[in-house]
Amino acid sequence: MAPTPAPEVLRAPLVVEFPFTRSLGPVQSAFLTGLRERTVLGVKTSDGKVLVPPVEYDPVTAEEIRDLVEVGATGTVTTWAWNPEHRRGQPLDGPFAWVLVKLDGADTALLHALDVPGPDAVRTGMRVRVRWAAERAGAITDIACFEPYDGQNEGHVAPHSGEFTDAVTGIVAEARLDYTYSPGRSQTAYIKALADRKTVGERCPSCAKVYVPPRGACPTCGVATTDRVEVGPRGTVTTFCIVNVKAKNLDIELPYVYAHIALDGADLALHGRIAGIPYDQVRMGLRVEPVWSEDGRYPDHYRPTGEPDADYDTYKELV
């Protein structure tokens, strides 16, 4: 008899992206503004070492350091690794070497890209210099890359005030992860059931708790959860928050409410948006039901059912 084929497990590309706005202290502000002006700044510690990139606290003594110095735009490769394939956001369009470069006058190394034709063209100890970007805005990308250099040591350590016109005081760091996500067997079944407007969880054979969304295993007992159980569709708001901050690519009028909702028959609350009621009337114990998306693939939000509120004792373990 032919074996039963394993159910298809879903896979899809997933992008997690978060632009983080960071304010800069006086040292980092001077460093990035200096790059905009084609000047590389480091910071000198109490024992005379020059750190590039600069930091605001001595990594050995933890004391605050503010003595800025200018170092050279030439330096020496201390170690390297070949990058054979370009990826999104990297400094060069083709293959290149990642290098740690100790700039002339510095005691620590700066990580950046080296533009060479192949791995045979890079070595530890080779001399390099900064290739400045044509347009500079006060970021590490103002150094377009490093390039081979045959000249002499141009390093000098000269005190610098760190003062520039129109100093850079903040940056936006684009944090992003691109990968292929597979939800696994249990959540694949959960997602496919949503397409039929059903919510399916899994019960632990040991403690009998029903987990929604299912995790494949009971986090308390550590055993596989293979018994599928349909729950809901109605449920109870266990706790909630009022959202007053606009989220990127989310066209929802502010303020709105996100809540933890314990679907009937489930022992784990899931989260969902509450609509169909003024935000300041949402409350713990509110009975709700799903309103499905236009394509019917998932609950777009939950709305009040009109039932009396649930008694606190019926959901207090799920708060």
Stockholm file with secondary structure:
# STOCKHOLM 1.0

chainA/1-319         MAPTPAPEVLRAPLVVEFPFTRSLGPVQSAFLTGLRERTVLGVKTSDGKVLVPPVEYDPVTAEEIRDLVEVGATGTVTTWAWNPEHRRGQPLDGPFAWVLVKLDGADTALLHALDVPGPDAVRTGMRVRVRWAAERAGAITDIACFEPYDGQNEGHVAPHSGEFTDAVTGIVAEARLDYTYSPGRSQTAYIKALADRKTVGERCPSCAKVYVPPRGACPTCGVATTDRVEVGPRGTVTTFCIVNVKAKNLDIELPYVYAHIALDGADLALHGRIAGIPYDQVRMGLRVEPVWSEDGRYPDHYRPTGEPDADYDTYKELV
#=GR chainA/1-319 SS CCCCCCCCCCCEEEEEEEEEEEECCHHHHHHHHHHHTTCEEEEECTTSCEESSCCSBCTTTCCBCCEEEEECSEEEEEEEEEECSCCTTCSSSSCEEEEEEEETTCSSCEEEEECCSSGGGCCTTCEEEEEECSSCCSSGGGEEEEEECCSCCCCCCEECCCCCTTCCCEEEEEEEEEEEECCHHHHHHHHHHHTTTCEEEEECTTTCCEESSCCSBCTTTCCBCCEEEEECSCEEEEEEEEECSCCTTCCCCSSEEEEEEEETTCSSCEEEEECSSCGGGCCTTCEEEEEECTTSSSEEEEEECSCCCCCGGGTGGGC
#=GC SS_cons         CCCCCCCCCCCEEEEEEEEEEEECCHHHHHHHHHHHTTCEEEEECTTSCEESSCCSBCTTTCCBCCEEEEECSEEEEEEEEEECSCCTTCSSSSCEEEEEEEETTCSSCEEEEECCSSGGGCCTTCEEEEEECSSCCSSGGGEEEEEECCSCCCCCCEECCCCCTTCCCEEEEEEEEEEEECCHHHHHHHHHHHTTTCEEEEECTTTCCEESSCCSBCTTTCCBCCEEEEECSCEEEEEEEEECSCCTTCCCCSSEEEEEEEETTCSSCEEEEECSSCGGGCCTTCEEEEEECTTSSSEEEEEECSCCCCCGGGTGGGC
//
